[in-house]
Amino acid sequence: QVQPVESGGGLVQAGGSLRLSCAASGSIFQFNVMGWYRQALGKQRELVASITRVSNTNYVDSVKGRFTISRNNANSILYLQMNNLKPEDTAVYYCNKVTGTLWDWGRGTQVTVSS
């Protein structure tokens, strides 16, 4: 069973940038539509960005123009470049598949944006 491992979070001031990484071992990574999810305190987990096997991307409106999702299939790594961060981006960020039965959730990586 694949369990993703997220990293790269931290504390940043509004307007700053972070780059998140997600390692998902196994050759099946390259065959899946992958996504970055986030869960703010007291809120439901939401999908914020997704990427197909051939790198077609989709974003929730609140992050369009600020976040960029990318993938390295050879090394089974998913990335999320986050620019112009806002306090409302504060959440725990997770990666997982987008379609089919999801993998077990990893521990996520905390992103905190101060105003």
Phi, psi and omega in degrees: 000129180281134171231115182294154176236112182265149177206168174106356180287177179167190179257128182218151177281155176306137184093350181277184184227152172216153174237117179267149176232152177220122177259126180229099188292151177112145183290347181289344181307314188293344184267357187251147166287126185247155181213158170255131178243160173217152178224112176277159182302125178080005181239165179282154176293138180230148175277124182253336181203145178220158182214133180277178180301328182256022171070028165283135188241159177212144184224150170289150187304325186292344181243357181302135180084351180242325182253147176226122177262142178211168183214150174239098185292327182298325182251005178056049180235137177248141181237156170220109175272122183242117180244162179048052183294147181239156178305327180288354174276354180299123184182172167268129183256136181231156170241154179189174171296166177248331182242158180073194179287123182289154172288166171302141180288142172281188181281344181077176177225131186280129172244123179235124181246119181267149182270000000 
